[in-house]
Amino acid sequence: MTDRALVVVRAGALTTVQDHGRPGYAHLGVPRSGALDPSAAALVNRLVGNPPDAAVLETTLDGCALRPRSTVTVAVGGAPCPVTVGGRPAAWGAPVVVPAGALLEVGTATAGVRGYVAVSGGVAAEPVLGSRATDLLSGLGPAPLADGMVLALGAPAGPPARVDGTPQPRPPAELVLRVTLGPRDDWFTARAVRDLATRAYRVSAASNRIGLRTEGPALERARSGELPSEGMVLGAVQVPPDGRPVVFLADHPTTGGYPVIAVVRAADLPAAAQASPGTPVRFVPVRRR
């Protein structure tokens, strides 16, 4: 039994192993997956001395609790939350030493949705198609964490960063998503396109790693019927029969038959990962580059 391991004491609402994901396999029907907030995941990796694509833990809303079998360095980032080690307050957004057997408690997010926990050496899950990411849609990668699970760790790659803390973006009070209209905006009325750009939407509690669902005015179709299934991309704004836009995130399907009215700029998607239910959403059309 290796001592380079973490014991999951409390798995939380949904905690998964994530890294850079599996881009480039859509033609095989494999979603991209990977950390929904990749900049937060890369930052906590840097803080503990890992390479940017080392596997981290992605928590959802209520964090998790972990007990290392050997002394490790950890960093918690993404959604701000309280952190304790052995019952004592510890830093968020900075390297923290957790002694062997001490309990690391990652608490409930005080803002945002998804937290990231990096451990020196990274989570050593078995790679599938070059990635250790958990994909909730296809089932590839390790299973979501469960109480009592033991996670193997890799060997530390380098020393932790010499910092007391690092600035990280706050979760959005309003989610502004720049979109390029198309490819199927002609399936909607001119009023629907105008509504997308001017009406108020909010993040739905039904959102998940597959897509950010919205609540707001339904978008009116100009055509009836459905499309044959066609390829879907990260950030696609698909409109199902209820007319409420859905923004596809990392675990999105690679094909779909509902029309895509627009596509969100990739730079705006990390903020979408941290937008909690009820957050106002604005879609802002921009010209194609």
Number of C-alpha atoms within 10 A of each C-alpha: 5 8 12 21 24 23 20 21 19 19 21 22 14 16 25 25 27 28 25 22 26 20 15 10 12 16 10 8 12 21 29 24 29 29 31 25 21 20 16 24 30 23 25 28 31 22 30 29 25 27 18 18 20 25 33 32 27 30 27 22 23 20 28 26 21 24 23 25 19 15 17 20 21 25 27 32 25 31 29 25 22 16 22 19 20 14 11 10 11 20 16 22 27 23 28 23 17 22 17 16 15 17 20 25 22 26 19 22 19 13 18 25 23 30 28 31 25 28 31 31 25 29 24 18 19 13 13 14 14 11 23 27 29 28 27 20 15 14 11 18 22 18 14 19 23 17 14 13 15 17 19 20 21 18 12 18 14 13 13 21 16 11 10 12 14 13 8 14 13 13 23 18 14 17 22 17 23 21 24 21 21 16 13 14 18 16 20 19 15 14 13 21 20 12 18 22 15 13 13 15 22 19 22 19 13 11 19 17 18 21 24 24 22 25 20 18 16 17 23 19 20 13 10 8 7 12 12 10 12 12 12 21 19 23 25 26 29 24 23 16 14 10 17 19 26 22 24 26 28 27 24 26 21 20 16 15 15 18 26 26 24 25 23 24 15 12 11 15 25 19 19 27 26 25 27 24 18 15 20 20 22 19 21 15 19 13 8 8 4
